[in-house]
Amino acid sequence: GDSVTQMEGPVTLSEEAFLTINCTYTATGYPSLFWYVQYPGEGLQLLLKATKADDKGSNKGFEATYRKETTSFHLEKGSVQVSDSAVYFCALMARGGSEKLVFGKGTKLTVNP
Amino acid sequence: EAGVAQSPRYKIIEKRQSVAFWCNPISGHATLYWYQQILGQGPKLLIQFQNNGVVDDSQLPKDRFSAERLKGVDSTLKIQPAKLEDSAVYLCASSFRAGPDNEQFFGPGTRLTVL
């Protein structure tokens, strides 16, 4: 079945450091790919998405590119801030059939001043 | 615009007891989802409604879990009887329609502890 694998956390960085959180997926066909974020004490919210190969999703300085050849959707940010501390979830949604979100396990990011 | 509302926020019960969670989606959203998030894991879809009809309940443990969506708006999720492994956060989400082009908006969740 469809699945998402994220890099294990937790990840701890200093402010202004470069961030990469790896995400790879297994799916039939060409799914849409998502990154969700959960800030402390808040609900899950969509951070960015990409719906086809080579698409780049971006939001709040974060970027991720849909790589069909490597089945990956790595999340990157050039300079993290303390306010980026949160849990990040990679997810996919296959087209057709049951269009449900399948999530990875999440990666906890802590950014220190 | 009001977000997805859930209640209660926290619930502690003994195993074999029953419990119910309530969700009020964003107004006008036809699609409603219930997810189970066990500590250290990502959310897992339990059931998806389109208006008041079930679209997907393939991962709902139907021997103990049930859900309904009253008049296509509010929804309740029930567990009877609860097991220790049901300890998790139960998330409700809604979207205007189903599919990848329609963002799912999540509520704050209900944290269930089964003792």
gemmi code that builds the backbone of each chain (N, CA, C; Angstrom):
import gemmi

chains = {
    "A": [
        ("GLY", (0.816, -1.200, 0.000), (0.000, 0.000, 0.000), (0.847, 1.247, 0.000)),
        ("ASP", (0.178, 2.380, -0.076), (0.883, 3.658, -0.067), (1.534, 3.911, 1.290)),
        ("SER", (2.712, 4.512, 1.267), (3.394, 4.809, 2.524), (4.348, 5.976, 2.360)),
        ("VAL", (4.694, 6.592, 3.490), (5.617, 7.728, 3.538), (6.662, 7.446, 4.605)),
        ("THR", (7.922, 7.693, 4.262), (9.018, 7.506, 5.211), (9.741, 8.835, 5.407)),
        ("GLN", (9.812, 9.281, 6.642), (10.498, 10.527, 6.981), (11.749, 10.230, 7.777)),
        ("MET", (12.697, 11.171, 7.722), (13.888, 11.006, 8.542), (13.503, 11.033, 10.012)),
        ("GLU", (14.236, 10.250, 10.794), (13.962, 10.163, 12.226), (14.365, 11.468, 12.889)),
        ("GLY", (13.592, 11.854, 13.893), (13.984, 13.005, 14.683), (14.472, 12.568, 16.041)),
        ("PRO", (14.565, 13.473, 16.973), (14.359, 14.900, 16.762), (15.567, 15.560, 16.113)),
        ("VAL", (15.310, 16.712, 15.498), (16.349, 17.511, 14.878), (16.494, 18.797, 15.689)),
        ("THR", (17.707, 19.113, 16.057), (17.985, 20.329, 16.821), (18.977, 21.176, 16.039)),
        ("LEU", (18.600, 22.431, 15.782), (19.445, 23.350, 15.023), (19.559, 24.675, 15.758)),
        ("SER", (20.597, 25.409, 15.398), (20.719, 26.786, 15.876), (20.022, 27.709, 14.907)),
        ("GLU", (19.582, 28.844, 15.415), (18.913, 29.831, 14.574), (19.807, 30.184, 13.377)),
        ("GLU", (19.189, 30.363, 12.223), (19.826, 30.716, 10.954), (20.516, 29.526, 10.288)),
        ("ALA", (20.439, 28.351, 10.846), (21.000, 27.164, 10.203), (20.127, 26.720, 9.047)),
        ("PHE", (20.703, 25.893, 8.148), (19.982, 25.335, 7.014), (19.267, 24.056, 7.459)),
        ("LEU", (18.027, 23.906, 7.002), (17.227, 22.755, 7.386), (16.908, 21.885, 6.182)),
        ("THR", (17.078, 20.579, 6.362), (16.549, 19.591, 5.420), (15.887, 18.491, 6.219)),
        ("ILE", (14.659, 18.173, 5.877), (13.971, 17.004, 6.441), (13.618, 16.103, 5.258)),
        ("ASN", (14.196, 14.907, 5.264), (14.006, 14.005, 4.137), (12.665, 13.287, 4.196)),
        ("CYS", (12.079, 13.097, 3.013), (10.813, 12.381, 2.897), (10.827, 11.601, 1.588)),
        ("THR", (10.560, 10.311, 1.657), (10.383, 9.493, 0.469), (9.040, 8.786, 0.559)),
        ("TYR", (8.522, 8.393, -0.582), (7.192, 7.807, -0.587), (7.129, 6.573, -1.489)),
        ("THR", (6.127, 5.766, -1.240), (5.781, 4.626, -2.089), (4.311, 4.746, -2.414)),
        ("ALA", (3.989, 4.755, -3.697), (2.587, 4.888, -4.092), (2.414, 4.381, -5.511)),
        ("THR", (1.215, 3.921, -5.806), (0.896, 3.582, -7.188), (0.465, 4.869, -7.883)),
        ("GLY", (0.852, 5.016, -9.114), (0.498, 6.222, -9.843), (1.297, 7.422, -9.374)),
        ("TYR", (0.711, 8.589, -9.524), (1.405, 9.837, -9.206), (0.606, 10.613, -8.164)),
        ("PRO", (0.981, 10.442, -6.897), (0.205, 11.095, -5.854), (0.491, 12.585, -5.754)),
        ("SER", (-0.352, 13.299, -5.054), (-0.041, 14.653, -4.607), (0.714, 14.526, -3.288)),
        ("LEU", (1.641, 15.475, -3.059), (2.509, 15.413, -1.881), (2.345, 16.671, -1.046)),
        ("PHE", (2.447, 16.504, 0.270), (2.158, 17.586, 1.205), (3.180, 17.590, 2.350)),
        ("TRP", (3.395, 18.784, 2.888), (4.027, 18.925, 4.188), (3.039, 19.645, 5.105)),
        ("TYR", (2.787, 19.025, 6.269), (1.966, 19.626, 7.308), (2.863, 19.967, 8.496)),
        ("VAL", (2.446, 20.962, 9.275), (3.221, 21.374, 10.445), (2.294, 21.457, 11.654)),
        ("GLN", (2.825, 21.058, 12.788), (2.066, 21.133, 14.041), (2.907, 21.906, 15.046)),
        ("TYR", (2.537, 23.170, 15.273), (3.227, 23.995, 16.258), (2.770, 23.581, 17.657)),
        ("PRO", (3.591, 23.812, 18.663), (3.233, 23.412, 20.036), (1.872, 23.956, 20.454)),
        ("GLY", (1.003, 23.069, 20.893), (-0.308, 23.483, 21.382), (-1.318, 23.821, 20.297)),
        ("GLU", (-0.967, 23.614, 19.037), (-1.874, 23.954, 17.942), (-2.213, 22.721, 17.106)),
        ("GLY", (-3.219, 22.867, 16.250), (-3.597, 21.772, 15.366), (-2.701, 21.688, 14.139)),
        ("LEU", (-2.819, 20.580, 13.431), (-2.090, 20.397, 12.182), (-2.521, 21.441, 11.160)),
        ("GLN", (-1.573, 21.969, 10.403), (-1.927, 22.889, 9.319), (-1.047, 22.625, 8.110)),
        ("LEU", (-1.628, 22.860, 6.953), (-0.903, 22.642, 5.713), (0.202, 23.677, 5.572)),
        ("LEU", (1.414, 23.222, 5.270), (2.538, 24.122, 5.051), (2.742, 24.361, 3.558)),
        ("LEU", (2.800, 23.297, 2.771), (2.949, 23.434, 1.329), (2.566, 22.121, 0.660)),
        ("LYS", (2.390, 22.196, -0.670), (2.041, 20.984, -1.388), (2.556, 21.066, -2.825)),
        ("ALA", (2.596, 19.897, -3.491), (2.927, 19.815, -4.907), (2.097, 18.695, -5.511)),
        ("THR", (1.552, 18.935, -6.685), (0.598, 17.972, -7.232), (1.133, 17.171, -8.406)),
        ("LYS", (2.299, 17.567, -8.975), (2.848, 16.768, -10.057), (4.361, 16.881, -10.063)),
        ("ALA", (4.989, 15.968, -10.815), (6.450, 15.878, -10.852), (7.077, 17.214, -11.232)),
        ("ASP", (8.174, 17.544, -10.526), (8.974, 18.757, -10.717), (8.304, 20.016, -10.184)),
        ("ASP", (7.088, 19.897, -9.673), (6.459, 21.040, -8.999), (7.246, 21.377, -7.745)),
        ("LYS", (7.327, 22.659, -7.421), (7.928, 23.098, -6.163), (6.856, 23.779, -5.344)),
        ("GLY", (6.639, 23.269, -4.128), (5.749, 23.949, -3.196), (6.583, 24.851, -2.301)),
        ("SER", (6.031, 26.002, -1.927), (6.774, 26.908, -1.057), (5.818, 27.711, -0.190)),
        ("ASN", (6.301, 28.045, 1.016), (5.496, 28.826, 1.947), (6.357, 29.161, 3.154)),
        ("LYS", (6.294, 30.374, 3.627), (7.000, 30.822, 4.834), (8.501, 30.536, 4.777)),
        ("GLY", (9.089, 30.561, 3.590), (10.517, 30.314, 3.443), (10.865, 28.844, 3.282)),
        ("PHE", (9.903, 27.964, 3.455), (10.107, 26.532, 3.254), (9.844, 26.176, 1.786)),
        ("GLU", (10.591, 25.173, 1.295), (10.405, 24.688, -0.063), (10.514, 23.171, -0.092)),
        ("ALA", (9.829, 22.573, -1.069), (9.989, 21.140, -1.322), (9.674, 20.890, -2.777)),
        ("THR", (10.475, 20.047, -3.439), (10.297, 19.758, -4.857), (9.908, 18.307, -5.045)),
        ("TYR", (8.876, 18.078, -5.818), (8.353, 16.743, -6.125), (9.312, 16.071, -7.109)),
        ("ARG", (10.055, 15.060, -6.635), (11.014, 14.350, -7.472), (10.489, 12.953, -7.748)),
        ("LYS", (9.964, 12.759, -8.960), (9.402, 11.457, -9.302), (10.490, 10.400, -9.421)),
        ("GLU", (11.652, 10.779, -9.967), (12.704, 9.783, -10.221), (13.269, 9.200, -8.936)),
        ("THR", (13.239, 9.989, -7.858), (13.744, 9.492, -6.567), (12.615, 9.283, -5.564)),
        ("THR", (11.382, 9.442, -6.003), (10.183, 9.365, -5.134), (10.417, 10.089, -3.820)),
        ("SER", (10.807, 11.367, -3.934), (11.140, 12.133, -2.738), (10.459, 13.496, -2.745)),
        ("PHE", (10.365, 14.077, -1.555), (9.741, 15.404, -1.385), (10.374, 16.025, -0.138)),
        ("HIS", (11.664, 16.312, -0.221), (12.416, 16.788, 0.936), (12.062, 18.235, 1.259)),
        ("LEU", (11.916, 18.525, 2.543), (11.590, 19.879, 2.996), (12.883, 20.629, 3.311)),
        ("GLU", (12.997, 21.875, 2.828), (14.202, 22.667, 3.061), (13.834, 24.092, 3.456)),
        ("LYS", (14.719, 24.680, 4.265), (14.620, 26.102, 4.576), (16.031, 26.615, 4.777)),
        ("GLY", (16.312, 27.748, 4.179), (17.670, 28.263, 4.181), (18.143, 28.783, 5.524)),
        ("SER", (17.234, 29.320, 6.327), (17.628, 29.950, 7.580), (16.466, 29.810, 8.573)),
        ("VAL", (16.589, 28.873, 9.489), (15.471, 28.615, 10.394), (15.453, 29.616, 11.539)),
        ("GLN", (14.263, 29.806, 12.088), (14.052, 30.692, 13.222), (13.508, 29.887, 14.402)),
        ("VAL", (13.608, 30.457, 15.580), (13.082, 29.788, 16.771), (11.608, 29.438, 16.583)),
        ("SER", (10.883, 30.322, 15.912), (9.444, 30.125, 15.698), (9.129, 28.963, 14.766)),
        ("ASP", (10.128, 28.389, 14.115), (9.920, 27.212, 13.254), (9.903, 25.912, 14.052)),
        ("SER", (10.180, 25.986, 15.327), (10.154, 24.785, 16.175), (8.759, 24.182, 16.152)),
        ("ALA", (8.667, 22.932, 15.738), (7.374, 22.280, 15.527), (7.628, 20.835, 15.116)),
        ("VAL", (6.531, 20.107, 14.903), (6.627, 18.768, 14.327), (6.164, 18.856, 12.878)),
        ("TYR", (6.942, 18.304, 11.958), (6.663, 18.372, 10.531), (6.300, 16.984, 10.014)),
        ("PHE", (5.190, 16.928, 9.271), (4.698, 15.663, 8.724), (4.672, 15.736, 7.201)),
        ("CYS", (5.262, 14.742, 6.565), (5.140, 14.557, 5.132), (3.936, 13.660, 4.865)),
        ("ALA", (3.206, 13.915, 3.802), (2.002, 13.122, 3.520), (1.787, 13.027, 2.020)),
        ("LEU", (1.061, 12.004, 1.611), (0.687, 11.858, 0.210), (-0.806, 11.582, 0.101)),
        ("MET", (-1.335, 11.881, -1.073), (-2.712, 11.529, -1.392), (-2.719, 10.997, -2.815)),
        ("ALA", (-3.080, 9.727, -2.932), (-3.145, 9.116, -4.256), (-4.369, 9.621, -4.993)),
        ("ARG", (-4.256, 9.753, -6.298), (-5.403, 10.208, -7.100), (-6.263, 9.019, -7.491)),
        ("GLY", (-7.563, 9.243, -7.507), (-8.473, 8.156, -7.846), (-8.633, 7.214, -6.679)),
        ("GLY", (-9.685, 6.436, -6.693), (-9.905, 5.508, -5.591), (-10.141, 6.272, -4.310)),
        ("SER", (-9.556, 5.794, -3.220), (-9.713, 6.452, -1.939), (-8.704, 7.592, -1.833)),
        ("GLU", (-9.149, 8.786, -1.984), (-8.243, 9.942, -1.953), (-8.052, 10.378, -0.502)),
        ("LYS", (-7.267, 9.586, 0.220), (-7.050, 9.895, 1.628), (-5.600, 10.259, 1.849)),
        ("LEU", (-5.359, 11.075, 2.872), (-4.012, 11.455, 3.248), (-3.339, 10.300, 3.982)),
        ("VAL", (-2.113, 9.991, 3.565), (-1.279, 9.005, 4.261), (-0.069, 9.768, 4.790)),
        ("PHE", (0.122, 9.742, 6.102), (1.149, 10.550, 6.748), (2.376, 9.726, 7.102)),
        ("GLY", (3.541, 10.401, 7.131), (4.723, 9.853, 7.755), (4.622, 10.003, 9.261)),
        ("LYS", (5.676, 9.558, 9.962), (5.631, 9.553, 11.426), (5.892, 10.920, 12.047)),
        ("GLY", (6.373, 11.854, 11.270), (6.648, 13.180, 11.810), (8.096, 13.340, 12.242)),
        ("THR", (8.596, 14.558, 12.132), (9.954, 14.904, 12.564), (9.862, 16.139, 13.438)),
        ("LYS", (10.329, 16.000, 14.671), (10.290, 17.137, 15.586), (11.527, 17.994, 15.394)),
        ("LEU", (11.312, 19.276, 15.160), (12.389, 20.238, 14.978), (12.417, 21.204, 16.152)),
        ("THR", (13.574, 21.370, 16.733), (13.788, 22.387, 17.764), (14.876, 23.322, 17.282)),
        ("VAL", (14.574, 24.615, 17.282), (15.543, 25.626, 16.886), (15.916, 26.443, 18.118)),
        ("ASN", (17.188, 26.470, 18.439), (17.681, 27.204, 19.608), (18.234, 28.571, 19.207)),
        ("PRO", (18.009, 29.580, 20.054), (18.515, 30.925, 19.722), (20.025, 30.982, 19.763)),
    ],
    "B": [
        ("GLU", (-13.144, 33.514, 10.064), (-13.840, 32.227, 9.849), (-13.493, 31.276, 10.980)),
        ("ALA", (-14.514, 30.685, 11.621), (-14.263, 29.761, 12.713), (-13.641, 28.492, 12.161)),
        ("GLY", (-12.757, 27.890, 12.975), (-12.096, 26.662, 12.557), (-12.905, 25.445, 12.943)),
        ("VAL", (-12.280, 24.285, 12.846), (-12.915, 23.032, 13.233), (-12.903, 22.945, 14.760)),
        ("ALA", (-14.070, 22.691, 15.319), (-14.184, 22.603, 16.778), (-14.309, 21.148, 17.205)),
        ("GLN", (-13.638, 20.819, 18.296), (-13.730, 19.471, 18.838), (-13.922, 19.548, 20.347)),
        ("SER", (-14.639, 18.568, 20.873), (-14.749, 18.448, 22.326), (-14.991, 16.993, 22.705)),
        ("PRO", (-14.561, 16.598, 23.916), (-13.739, 17.381, 24.820), (-12.298, 17.459, 24.327)),
        ("ARG", (-11.466, 18.236, 24.959), (-10.061, 18.300, 24.581), (-9.272, 17.155, 25.195)),
        ("TYR", (-9.702, 16.722, 26.368), (-9.016, 15.632, 27.066), (-10.065, 14.703, 27.671)),
        ("LYS", (-9.728, 13.393, 27.701), (-10.625, 12.425, 28.299), (-9.791, 11.282, 28.847)),
        ("ILE", (-10.081, 10.903, 30.089), (-9.423, 9.757, 30.713), (-10.508, 8.770, 31.108)),
        ("ILE", (-10.378, 7.518, 30.667), (-11.366, 6.496, 30.997), (-10.653, 5.206, 31.348)),
        ("GLU", (-11.407, 4.294, 31.952), (-10.893, 2.951, 32.236), (-11.176, 2.071, 31.015)),
        ("LYS", (-10.345, 1.039, 30.846), (-10.605, 0.112, 29.734), (-11.981, -0.527, 29.926)),
        ("ARG", (-12.571, -0.841, 28.797), (-13.922, -1.410, 28.687), (-15.031, -0.363, 28.862)),
        ("GLN", (-14.683, 0.879, 29.219), (-15.706, 1.919, 29.235), (-15.937, 2.437, 27.822)),
        ("SER", (-16.971, 3.242, 27.679), (-17.261, 3.840, 26.380), (-16.958, 5.335, 26.440)),
        ("VAL", (-16.741, 5.912, 25.261), (-16.419, 7.336, 25.170), (-16.901, 7.854, 23.819)),
        ("ALA", (-17.227, 9.130, 23.786), (-17.681, 9.749, 22.535), (-16.988, 11.089, 22.351)),
        ("PHE", (-16.652, 11.391, 21.100), (-16.021, 12.643, 20.745), (-16.939, 13.366, 19.759)),
        ("TRP", (-16.884, 14.688, 19.822), (-17.746, 15.505, 18.967), (-16.912, 16.427, 18.085)),
        ("CYS", (-17.376, 16.650, 16.869), (-16.684, 17.528, 15.939), (-17.682, 18.407, 15.194)),
        ("ASN", (-17.363, 19.690, 15.118), (-18.147, 20.626, 14.312), (-17.234, 21.184, 13.226)),
        ("PRO", (-17.462, 20.841, 11.972), (-16.547, 21.265, 10.907), (-16.745, 22.736, 10.541)),
        ("ILE", (-15.904, 23.211, 9.656), (-16.050, 24.561, 9.128), (-17.339, 24.620, 8.303)),
        ("SER", (-18.067, 25.698, 8.467), (-19.343, 25.845, 7.786), (-19.176, 25.724, 6.275)),
        ("GLY", (-20.046, 24.899, 5.675), (-20.001, 24.742, 4.227), (-19.094, 23.627, 3.737)),
        ("HIS", (-18.327, 23.019, 4.645), (-17.433, 21.930, 4.243), (-18.215, 20.628, 4.154)),
        ("ALA", (-18.181, 20.028, 2.979), (-18.959, 18.811, 2.746), (-18.243, 17.559, 3.251)),
        ("THR", (-16.930, 17.624, 3.308), (-16.150, 16.424, 3.639), (-15.597, 16.527, 5.055)),
        ("LEU", (-15.774, 15.462, 5.821), (-15.318, 15.428, 7.214), (-14.529, 14.146, 7.442)),
        ("TYR", (-13.433, 14.282, 8.184), (-12.523, 13.163, 8.418), (-12.294, 12.999, 9.918)),
        ("TRP", (-12.132, 11.758, 10.344), (-11.640, 11.438, 11.683), (-10.316, 10.681, 11.528)),
        ("TYR", (-9.303, 11.168, 12.254), (-7.990, 10.534, 12.256), (-7.646, 10.103, 13.684)),
        ("GLN", (-6.847, 9.055, 13.771), (-6.268, 8.619, 15.042), (-4.761, 8.853, 14.972)),
        ("GLN", (-4.222, 9.566, 15.982), (-2.785, 9.814, 16.024), (-2.222, 9.237, 17.314)),
        ("ILE", (-1.554, 8.107, 17.196), (-0.892, 7.487, 18.334), (0.438, 8.187, 18.559)),
        ("LEU", (0.847, 8.312, 19.804), (2.064, 9.031, 20.162), (3.254, 8.542, 19.339)),
        ("GLY", (3.941, 9.479, 18.695), (5.128, 9.137, 17.918), (4.837, 8.710, 16.490)),
        ("GLN", (3.562, 8.764, 16.104), (3.203, 8.371, 14.743), (2.421, 9.488, 14.066)),
        ("GLY", (2.277, 9.365, 12.759), (1.457, 10.317, 12.029), (-0.015, 9.947, 12.127)),
        ("PRO", (-0.887, 10.888, 11.821), (-2.322, 10.591, 11.852), (-2.690, 9.493, 10.862)),
        ("LYS", (-3.659, 8.666, 11.260), (-4.176, 7.601, 10.406), (-5.667, 7.812, 10.225)),
        ("LEU", (-6.115, 7.830, 8.963), (-7.542, 8.049, 8.702), (-8.370, 6.894, 9.226)),
        ("LEU", (-9.399, 7.242, 10.012), (-10.338, 6.227, 10.475), (-11.576, 6.175, 9.579)),
        ("ILE", (-12.133, 7.348, 9.279), (-13.355, 7.396, 8.502), (-13.473, 8.739, 7.813)),
        ("GLN", (-14.044, 8.717, 6.614), (-14.259, 9.922, 5.821), (-15.731, 9.983, 5.412)),
        ("PHE", (-16.343, 11.133, 5.652), (-17.734, 11.371, 5.262), (-17.776, 12.380, 4.111)),
        ("GLN", (-18.692, 12.171, 3.199), (-19.042, 13.170, 2.206), (-20.504, 13.499, 2.505)),
        ("ASN", (-20.749, 14.732, 2.978), (-22.058, 15.095, 3.537), (-22.376, 14.089, 4.654)),
        ("ASN", (-23.469, 13.358, 4.607), (-23.719, 12.422, 5.695), (-23.480, 10.973, 5.282)),
        ("GLY", (-22.825, 10.755, 4.138), (-22.521, 9.410, 3.679), (-21.067, 9.050, 3.911)),
        ("VAL", (-20.793, 7.774, 4.202), (-19.433, 7.299, 4.437), (-18.740, 7.019, 3.100)),
        ("VAL", (-17.559, 7.615, 2.911), (-16.768, 7.397, 1.704), (-15.732, 6.300, 1.927)),
        ("ASP", (-15.095, 6.317, 3.103), (-14.017, 5.360, 3.396), (-14.009, 5.092, 4.889)),
        ("ASP", (-14.231, 3.876, 5.269), (-14.086, 3.474, 6.681), (-13.272, 2.192, 6.767)),
        ("SER", (-12.374, 2.002, 5.810), (-11.624, 0.756, 5.717), (-10.681, 0.534, 6.900)),
        ("GLN", (-10.276, 1.613, 7.593), (-9.360, 1.460, 8.715), (-10.048, 1.692, 10.063)),
        ("LEU", (-11.348, 1.701, 10.060), (-12.103, 1.858, 11.310), (-12.350, 0.480, 11.932)),
        ("PRO", (-11.914, 0.261, 13.175), (-12.179, -1.025, 13.848), (-13.660, -1.121, 14.207)),
        ("LYS", (-14.419, -1.682, 13.311), (-15.875, -1.573, 13.408), (-16.473, -2.391, 14.558)),
        ("ASP", (-15.679, -3.275, 15.153), (-16.213, -4.024, 16.286), (-16.339, -3.150, 17.528)),
        ("ARG", (-15.614, -2.011, 17.532), (-15.660, -1.163, 18.732), (-15.836, 0.321, 18.423)),
        ("PHE", (-15.527, 0.729, 17.214), (-15.623, 2.132, 16.832), (-16.862, 2.338, 15.949)),
        ("SER", (-17.521, 3.460, 16.159), (-18.612, 3.840, 15.269), (-18.595, 5.349, 15.109)),
        ("ALA", (-19.130, 5.819, 13.995), (-19.170, 7.250, 13.754), (-20.404, 7.587, 12.945)),
        ("GLU", (-20.911, 8.781, 13.172), (-22.023, 9.254, 12.369), (-21.863, 10.750, 12.140)),
        ("ARG", (-22.516, 11.202, 11.093), (-22.472, 12.626, 10.793), (-23.916, 13.103, 10.658)),
        ("LEU", (-24.339, 13.795, 11.701), (-25.742, 14.178, 11.819), (-26.075, 15.266, 10.807)),
        ("LYS", (-27.018, 14.979, 9.944), (-27.520, 15.943, 8.971), (-26.394, 16.538, 8.127)),
        ("GLY", (-25.297, 15.819, 7.979), (-24.220, 16.286, 7.133), (-23.425, 17.441, 7.704)),
        ("VAL", (-23.542, 17.683, 9.020), (-22.778, 18.786, 9.613), (-21.890, 18.230, 10.729)),
        ("ASP", (-22.393, 18.246, 11.993), (-21.626, 17.737, 13.121), (-21.402, 16.241, 12.995)),
        ("SER", (-20.379, 15.767, 13.699), (-20.091, 14.337, 13.699), (-19.698, 13.883, 15.094)),
        ("THR", (-20.005, 12.633, 15.402), (-19.546, 12.022, 16.643), (-18.815, 10.723, 16.326)),
        ("LEU", (-17.773, 10.473, 17.080), (-17.006, 9.233, 17.001), (-17.116, 8.549, 18.366)),
        ("LYS", (-17.489, 7.289, 18.372), (-17.669, 6.564, 19.628), (-16.778, 5.334, 19.678)),
        ("ILE", (-16.310, 5.053, 20.882), (-15.544, 3.838, 21.119), (-16.232, 3.075, 22.248)),
        ("GLN", (-16.566, 1.819, 21.979), (-17.242, 1.010, 22.983), (-17.023, -0.470, 22.714)),
        ("PRO", (-16.322, -1.219, 23.552), (-15.595, -0.766, 24.740), (-14.167, -0.341, 24.379)),
        ("ALA", (-13.602, 0.548, 25.165), (-12.246, 1.028, 24.896), (-11.196, 0.017, 25.348)),
        ("LYS", (-10.090, -0.012, 24.617), (-8.935, -0.820, 24.960), (-7.755, 0.097, 25.245)),
        ("LEU", (-6.741, -0.454, 25.899), (-5.563, 0.335, 26.225), (-4.937, 0.941, 24.969)),
        ("GLU", (-4.933, 0.168, 23.881), (-4.278, 0.631, 22.650), (-5.051, 1.737, 21.943)),
        ("ASP", (-6.214, 2.097, 22.442), (-6.975, 3.212, 21.866), (-6.483, 4.561, 22.383)),
        ("SER", (-5.552, 4.563, 23.334), (-4.980, 5.812, 23.823), (-4.287, 6.525, 22.668)),
        ("ALA", (-4.746, 7.737, 22.375), (-4.273, 8.458, 21.191), (-4.916, 9.840, 21.192)),
        ("VAL", (-4.519, 10.643, 20.223), (-5.218, 11.901, 19.943), (-6.134, 11.654, 18.748)),
        ("TYR", (-7.383, 12.029, 18.891), (-8.367, 11.859, 17.812), (-8.599, 13.219, 17.170)),
        ("LEU", (-8.252, 13.287, 15.904), (-8.312, 14.537, 15.150), (-9.504, 14.523, 14.207)),
        ("CYS", (-10.187, 15.632, 14.154), (-11.237, 15.830, 13.169), (-10.739, 16.867, 12.164)),
        ("ALA", (-11.040, 16.662, 10.909), (-10.671, 17.615, 9.869), (-11.839, 17.778, 8.907)),
        ("SER", (-11.869, 18.887, 8.208), (-12.901, 19.072, 7.194), (-12.306, 19.778, 5.982)),
        ("SER", (-12.953, 19.580, 4.843), (-12.563, 20.269, 3.613), (-13.805, 20.564, 2.794)),
        ("PHE", (-13.695, 21.548, 1.899), (-14.848, 21.949, 1.084), (-15.360, 20.759, 0.273)),
        ("ARG", (-14.394, 20.057, -0.351), (-14.701, 18.802, -1.056), (-13.562, 17.850, -0.777)),
        ("ALA", (-13.703, 16.609, -1.209), (-12.615, 15.653, -1.103), (-11.608, 15.903, -2.222)),
        ("GLY", (-10.411, 15.343, -2.068), (-9.424, 15.400, -3.130), (-8.250, 16.297, -2.806)),
        ("PRO", (-7.140, 16.165, -3.553), (-5.890, 16.858, -3.229), (-5.930, 18.364, -3.461)),
        ("ASP", (-6.893, 18.850, -4.201), (-6.963, 20.286, -4.442), (-7.761, 21.030, -3.380)),
        ("ASN", (-8.249, 20.307, -2.404), (-9.054, 20.910, -1.337), (-8.360, 20.703, 0.008)),
        ("GLU", (-7.874, 21.794, 0.589), (-7.114, 21.708, 1.832), (-7.971, 21.163, 2.961)),
        ("GLN", (-7.366, 20.262, 3.736), (-8.027, 19.766, 4.938), (-7.632, 20.662, 6.111)),
        ("PHE", (-8.609, 21.114, 6.862), (-8.388, 21.944, 8.039), (-8.633, 21.084, 9.276)),
        ("PHE", (-7.666, 21.087, 10.178), (-7.719, 20.199, 11.338), (-8.157, 20.938, 12.598)),
        ("GLY", (-8.896, 20.221, 13.433), (-9.230, 20.717, 14.755), (-8.091, 20.466, 15.723)),
        ("PRO", (-8.250, 20.921, 16.979), (-7.179, 20.795, 17.974), (-7.004, 19.372, 18.497)),
        ("GLY", (-7.994, 18.503, 18.277), (-7.869, 17.117, 18.710), (-8.417, 16.865, 20.104)),
        ("THR", (-8.740, 15.601, 20.354), (-9.128, 15.130, 21.686), (-8.100, 14.090, 22.116)),
        ("ARG", (-7.453, 14.351, 23.239), (-6.453, 13.396, 23.750), (-7.145, 12.403, 24.661)),
        ("LEU", (-7.163, 11.136, 24.254), (-7.798, 10.065, 25.032), (-6.734, 9.223, 25.720)),
        ("THR", (-6.914, 9.034, 27.022), (-6.059, 8.129, 27.786), (-6.936, 7.016, 28.335)),
        ("VAL", (-6.579, 5.771, 28.017), (-7.315, 4.615, 28.518), (-6.450, 3.901, 29.550)),
        ("LEU", (-6.964, 3.803, 30.773), (-6.189, 3.203, 31.876), (-6.613, 1.764, 32.131)),
    ],
}
model = gemmi.Model(1)
for chain_id, residues in chains.items():
    chain = gemmi.Chain(chain_id)
    for i, (resn, *xyz) in enumerate(residues, 1):
        res = gemmi.Residue()
        res.name, res.seqid = resn, gemmi.SeqId(i, " ")
        for name, pos in zip(("N", "CA", "C"), xyz):
            atom = gemmi.Atom()
            atom.name, atom.element = name, gemmi.Element(name[0])
            atom.pos, atom.b_iso = gemmi.Position(*pos), 0.0
            res.add_atom(atom)
        chain.add_residue(res)
    model.add_chain(chain)
structure = gemmi.Structure()
structure.add_model(model)
structure.setup_entities()
